[in-house]
Structures are given as structure tokens and as C-alpha cells.
Amino acid sequence: MTGVLPRPSDPDQRAGLRLALLGAGFLALALLFLPLAVLVRDQWSPLAHLDTSVEGSAHRLVTDHHWLATAAKVLTWLGAPVLLEVASAVIVVVLLVLHRQRGALFLAVSVIGAYTLSTTGKFVVNRARPTFPDPISHATGAAFPSGHATGSAAFYLALAVLLLPLVRRSRRPWLWVMATVIPVIVAATRVLLGVHYPTDVVAGLLIGWGWVAACVASFSAWRAEEGRPAPVLEEGVEPAS
């Protein structure tokens, strides 16, 4: 039938297809993230100067406008790991109760996988956080990549994918707006609060979005195996029937 993808019959072939797509997502992520991580770890002078300059300007801006600091401290909670982890756990439980096991698995893998990659990056690069004589906020641990940026990029994009079947096609662009704007706002607050350099948050966004994109590719292959060739971004992980 025209427009229908052939269904692999060999279980090894089906598993191989998922792994290939997941690997392709990893490769795309690596091509973007790894060069940046290497430059940061090696303290490449032009990039280090840019980071320091932008962070210094952001700190002066927030110091001169206290309302901006207040707004950043509130908005940064949209990407707080504890909030996103609790929200993810609650949603996973709800999906399991509703017998939406695949959706629960998708969200869990998306969020846990992104945080795992972020933690690994922090350990490998081990970058110190910005320091100021009059800090606006404080944070512990390594700076690169930003956990807030990583978690928010992964969580809100995965949530957008899960909500696809519940939203009219004409309104679906708003899901992608949410999945983009909220993480970018969170990333900006981390720079404004002086706890991350710009490259920290850029790397976090790349990890979060890149990992979920890899998960989407893998779950799309899973759908194709079952004779449902419409990709995840068309009908969601578990389309309403």
C-alpha cells in the first residue's frame, strides 16, 4: 500500500532499527555538544573571553535592576531539577494508571536520560561556576552543562510530544512554543543569576532537546514496527483511538 512503511519481520532487525535511529540522534547530539565541551574544558581563549564578557554584562544589568533579579529567581524555578523530577514522577504514575505505559516510558527515558548525560558532562568537564564579589545567587557543583537548562529542555519537549494527541492540529504550534520558550527563559535566568556562563546553558539546551529528539526517533521506529507508520510527531507516542 502506498505510503505505508514495510514492517520488519525479524526481531533483530526491528531492534537494530531502533538502535540505529537512537544512534543517529546520539551522533547529531555529539556533533553539536562535544566540540563545545572540548573548547570549554580546554579553556579556549576566545570562547572563555566571550563567556566572561557576557556573564559580566548580565551581572551588571541585574545589579542595576533589582526587579530583574527578582523575576529571574522566580522564573528559574520552571527548570528546578526537584520540581521537574517530581512533576515527571507524578505524570508517569498518572500515565501508568491510565494504562499509557508507552507514554510513561517515553517521559521517564527522556528526563532520566537527559539528566544522566548532564551529570556525565559535569564530571568530565568539571568547570567552575562564575564568581562575583556581590553574587546575586548561589549554586553548587560543576557549571558545565547547566542542569536547569538540560532538564527543562528535555521535560517540556517530552511533555509537548505527550500532549500532541490531546491538542487540535491548529493549536499544536503552541506546544512547540512552550517546549522552546520556557527552556530558553530558564537558561537566561541562570546566566542573569550569575551561576552559569552562556556556554553552560547552551550546552544544557542541546543535551535536553537532542536527547528527546533521539528518543522520538526511536519511538517512531517502534510505531513503524507495529504497522503504524505515522511518526510520533504526527500522532504522539500513544495516539488517542
N, C-alpha and C positions, 0 to 999 in steps of 0.2 A: 504494500500500500504506500502511495506517495506520501512523503513527509513523516513516515514512521521509521525510527531508527531500528536496525536489527538488534535482536536481543541475544547477547552471548549465551551459549548453551553450556559451556564448560565453567564450572565454579571457579577454577583457577584463572580463567580468562576474565571473569567478572571481577574477581578480587584484584587482578592485575590492572584492570581499567580504573578502578577506584584509586589504587595506589599511584598509577601514572598521573591522574589528574591532581591528586594531592601533591605529588612530587612537583608537578608543573607550578602549582601555587607556591610551594616552598622555594622553587627556583626563582620565580618572579620576585618574591619577598627578599631572597638573598641578594639578588642583583641590585636592589634598592637599599637594603638595610646594611649589608656587610661592608660595602665601601665606606659608608658614613661612620660605622662603628670603628673601622680601622683608622680613619682620619682622626676621630675623636681620641681614641686610645693613644695614638702616636703624637697627639697634640700638634697637629699640622698648623703651622703658624697663621696662615690666612683665615682658616676656619675658627681657630681659637680667638683671634682678634675680633672677628665678626661676632662671635658669641658674647665675648666680654663687652663689646661696644653696645650691642642691642640690650643686653641684660642691665648694663649701667643706665642706659636711657630709660628703660622701663622702670627701674628703681627710682630714678629722679622724678618720673612722671607720677608714680603712685605716692611718693613722699610729698609732692606738692599738691596732690588732690586726694585728700583722705577718703572722700566718698568712693573713689575708685578702689582703694584698698578694701573698704567695707564690702563693696559689690563683689570683688574678687574672692574674698573669704567666704561669701555665701555661695557664689556660683561654683566654686571649686568642689563643693560637696556633691555636685552632679556626677563627679568622677571619683569620689572617695571609694577606695577598694572595699572597705567594710560595707558601705551602702550597696554597691553593685553585687558583692558576693551574697549578701542577704537577699536582695531582690532576685538574683538568679536562682538561689535555692528555693525561694517561695514559688517562683514561676515554674521551676522544674517539678516541684511537688504537685502544683495545680495541674500541669500537663499530664503527669502520671495518673492522677485521679481521673482525668478526663479520657484516659486511655490514648493519649497522644505521645506514645513512647518515643517516636522518632523526633518529634519536636523537642522533647525533654533532652534527648541525647544530643541533638544539634546545639542547643543552648549550652549545655554542660561542656561539651567538647570545645565550643567556640571560646567560652570565657576561661575555662581552666587552661586550655592550650595557650591562649594569649598571655595569661599571667605567667605561665611556665617559661615561655620564651623571653618575657620581660625580665624575670628573675635571673635567667641564664645570662642575658645581656649585661645586667648589673654586675654579676660576678666576674664576667670575663673582662669588661672594660674598666670597672672599678673607678669611676670618675667621681671626684669630689664635687660637692654642691657649691654654688656661689656663696661668697661670704661678704657681708657688709657690716660696717661699724654700727649701723642703726637698722637692723633687719626688720622687715615687715612681718615675716612669718618664719617658722622653723619646721624642718623636716629631717628625718634620719635616714641613714642608708645611702647607697650609691645613687648618683644622679642620672646616669645614662643606662637605659632609656627611662622615660617618665612612666611610672606605674599608673598614675591617674589618666594620662593620655592613652596608654595601651588599653586599660580596662574599659574606658568609656568608648573608645573606637570599636572594640570588639562587642561590648554589650549592646550598644544602641544599634549597630548594624545587624547583629544577630536578631535583636528584637524586631527590627523592621522586616526582616525576612519572615519571621514567625507570624507577623501581623498581616502579611500580604493577602491571604485568603479571606480575611475579615474586612478588607477595605476595598471600596469600589476602584476600578482601574483609573478613573479620572482623578481620584484623590491619592493614589499611590505615590506620586512625586513628593507629597508631603512627608512620607516615610523616609525617603532618601534625604530630604532636607533635614529631618530630625537626626538621622544617622550621621550626617556630616557636620551640621552646625553645632550641636551640643558638644561633641568631642573637641571641635576647634575652640569653642568657648572655654572648655575645661583646660585645654592646652595653654591658651592665652593666660588664664588665671595663674597657672603655675609659674609662668615667666614673670608676670606682674608681681606675684608674691615673693619673688626672689629666691625660689627654691629649685629652679631648673633653668638651664640655658636653653635657647631656642632649639638647638640640635637635639636636646634630650626629648623635647615634646614632639618634634618632627619624627624622630625615630619611633617613639611610642605610637603615634598615629599610624605609621607604616606597618608596624607589627600587628596592631589590632585589626586594621582593615585588611591587611594582606592575609593574615591567618584565617579570618572569616571567609574571605574570597576563596581560599583553598578548601575550606570546609564546604562551601556552597558547590564548588566543582565536584567534590567527592559525593555529596548527597545527590547532586543531579545525575551522576553516573548510576547511583543506587536506584533512582527512579527509572532510568532508562532500562536497567536490567529487568524491572518488573513490568515492562511494556507500557510505561507511562513516560513518553519521551519529552513531554513539556518540562523545561528546566525549572529548577527551584525558584528562580527569579520571575517566573511567569505564574506559577500556581502555589508557591510555598513548599515547605518541607512536607507537610501533610495537608494537601488541598481539601477544602470542605467538599463533601459529597452530598 
